[in-house]
């Protein structure tokens, strides 16, 4: 009788603790919550300290300019020549352009697409993304883990959400005019990993035999792709 009661108590305990554990694990996967009204980044220590987020300045020293940025007002480089793909991305950073965003769990990016340019398949492993087209016509899409593709042609003022960690892309559907996209992320450090570069531009390189088998191509194709990507 006692053994049965102990087993029942153990089962109840597991049923209570397991959901709590899973809930706590989910919470730990997002950016940590603030314990202050704000945490303006102390950019003087950004180069010497390495941990999640940046240390804060004295809150009494915070200024309005810490919460504003002009970094997204224009493209800093020509998307036609900056990358082999015809795009550039300017991302806000608490360390360089928007210290007031430190520990707020968000980041923004301006994506400039040359005529016909593409932000190739890539992922943001630590963030979901919402993209708003400011100018032009942009074909966007992402693939989920069942390899189902979700695509939409967006025009100025229209938006699309890329699910967290999913491989996605942006393509300027207009071959005559550039396009501009403004993106928001739910992490101050979303990360970015371009699929073509992860396969063909790593250091040291992915073994050629692996690439040949993975992409069903020949050795000369591997070398040609590496050259085309600047390798």
N, C-alpha and C positions, 0 to 999 in steps of 0.2 A: 504493500500500500504506500509505504514511504517512498520507495523507489519510483513508483508511478507518479507520485506528487512532485518529486524532484525533476523527473523528465518533463512533466507538464510545465513546471516553473522555468526550466531551461528553454523549452520551446517558446514560451511567451517572451522570455528575455531576448532570445534571438530575433523574434518577430519585431520587437521594439527597437533593438539596437541596430539591426541591419539597415532599416530605412533611414535612421539617424546618421549612420555612417555614410550611406550613399548621398544623403543630402549635404553632409559636411564636405564630402569629396567634390560634389558639384560646385559648392561655394568656393572652394579653394582654387578652382580652375579659372576664376575671373580675377580682374585686378582688385587689389585690396581696397577696402573702404577707408575713407578719410576719417581721422579723429579730430581734425581742425576744420574751420570754415574753408580754408584753402591752404595750399602748400606750394607757393611759388618756388620754382627750382633755383637752388643755389648753383648757378652755372660755373662758378669758379672751382668747384670740386668735381665737376662732371668728368674730367679726364683722369682723375686719380682714384675715384671710388667706383666700384662695380657691384650693383645690386639692383633689385626691382625698384624702379622709380629713381628719383634723385632727392637728396636732402633738401630741406626747406630753409628759406631765409626767415628772419624774424618777421612774423605776420605784420608787425607794426611798420615794417619797411616796404610793404607791398604797395605798388602804384598801379594806376589804371593801365599804363602801358604794358605791364606784365601780362595782361589778359587780352591784348590785341596783337595782331600781326599783319604785315603787308606781304608775307611770303607767298600767298596764293593769288596775289593781284596780277601776276604776269608769269610767263614761262621764262626761266633763266637760261635755257638753251634751245637751240633749234631742233624740234623733234625729227625733222627730216634727216639730220646728220648725227644726232646724239647717240642713237642706237641702231643696230641693224634692222629693227622692227618698225621704226618710224614713230616712236612715242617717247615722251619724257614724263616723269612723275616727280612733283615737288611735295614733300611730306612735312607737315609741321612736327617740330621736336621741342620738348621742354628745354633741352640743352642748348638749342641754337635760336629758335624763332618764336616760341610761345611758352615761356616759363610758367605762366599761370595755368597751363593745362596739366602740369605735373600732378600725378595722383588723382586726376579727375576721371580716369578710365576712358579717355577718348583721344582720337587723333583725326586730322583731316589731310586730304591730299588733293592736289590739282594735277589732272592728267591731260596732257596736250597730245593730240593725235594728228600727225601729218595727213594730207590727203591720201586715203587708202591705207593709212597706218594702222598698226595693231599693237595692243598690249597683249602679248602672247599668253597662252595658258599658264596660269600661275596660281599660287595659294597664299593666303595670309593665315598662318597656322594658329595665331592667337586672337583672331578677331572676325566678327561678322562685318560686312561692308554694305553701305547703302550708297549708290551712285546716282547723281543727278546730272543730266546733260545740260550744260549752260549754253552751248552753241554747237550746231551741226546735227548730223544724224549718226547715231552710233548703234551698231549691233552688239548686244551683250548676251552673255550666257554662262551657265555653269553646269557641270555634270555632278550628279550625286554618286554615292558609293555603289549603286546598282547600275551605273553607267547610263542613266537616263539624262538627256540633255534638255535644259530649260533655256530658251532663247527669246529675245524680244528686241525689236527695233525701236529705239528711243529717239525722240526729237526734243528740242529745247524745252526745259521745264518738266520733263518726264523722268521718273526715277525707277530704280530696280535694286533689289536686295540680293546680295551674294551670301549664301549660307556659310557659316563659319568653317574654315578649313577646306572648303570645296574648291576644286580646280575651276577657274573661270577666266574669261577673256573679255576684251573690248576691241571692236573693229570699226574704224571710221568707214561708213558705207559710201561716203562721197569721195570720189577720186579727184575732185577739182578743188575742194575747200577743206580747211582744217576743222577740227572739232575739239571742244573743251568739256571735260567732265570734272565735277567736284565730288569727292568721296568722303564719307565719314566712317570712322571705325569705332568699335566699342572697347578699344584698348589703346593706351598711349604708346604701345609698342606692338603693332599688329604683326610685324615681320612680313617678308615677301620672298618667295622662292619661285623663280621662273623655271618652268619645266624644261624648255630647251637648254638653258644654261646648266641646270642641275644634271642633265644627261650628258652634255657635250662640252662643258666648260669648267668642270671641277678641277681642283688641284690637290693631289695628283689626279690624273684623268681616270674616269671609269674604264676598266679594261675593254679593249676593242672587241674582244670575243663576246663580252656581255652585251655590248651595244648592237653587234651584228645579229645576235640571236633575239634580243628584245624587240628590235625594230625590223627584223627580217631584211637586212641590207648587207652589202658587201663592205670589205675593208676600205676600199677607195671611197665609198659613200660616207663612211664615218669621217674620214680625213677631209672630205669636201665640206661636209656640214660644219666641222670644227673650224675650218678656214672661213667659211661664210659667216660664222658667229664671232669672228675675230680671234680665233685661237691659233 
